[in-house]
Amino acid sequence: MAQIFHHSTNLISRLTIYGSVFILGLLGFALYEIGMSSYYTNVNVAREQPVPFSHKHHAGELGIDCRYCHTSVEKSSFAGVPPTQTCMTCHSQIWTNAPMLEPVRASYRDDKSISWTRVNALPDFVYFDHSIHISKGIGCTTCHGAVAEMPLTWRANTLYMSWCLECHRAPEKYVRPKSEVFNPHYQAPPNQAELGLKLVKEYKIQKLTNCSTCHR
């Protein structure tokens, strides 16, 4: 019986199969890199705000406690955005004529809230509670990064589920003494492994990885 296909067909078939696998692999790698890039995640990208508020100046240099502005962080799921009155507690006395603070003064005069741009935003299908993390010894900088070094605020982490699970699976790597939760300069000690296990037991921290923990 005569051969239907030419011998070169075998080579073409192999090249097509292997080439498709290579292209799919390359495409998957490219999509992963894009998904992890700052272009997509906004990690390390400073967000423009109506007023160029500097955490570096206020929290880092002046040492203002996080809770002075984010008043509900210990008792609510939401950390809280400070009202203009909080800003004016100081700025009715200092930098009263600074042009960059005119939106703050206008907000106070007109009794109209400043439209801040959200930096750390989770999807609507994710439930996150600030208060429970604070009460279990998870510091602000664990999630928000070195805010005391940020002239303008940027997102420090991807906020992907895989990133959250790193802590939920091994909280002993991240937990700190409750007295240090709001310390923006806190650094994990050399004995973090030992200290973390002790605090996990003391604070009764559970390794919650069930879907319903965050997706309700």
Beta strands, then each sheet from edge to edge (+ up, - down):
end
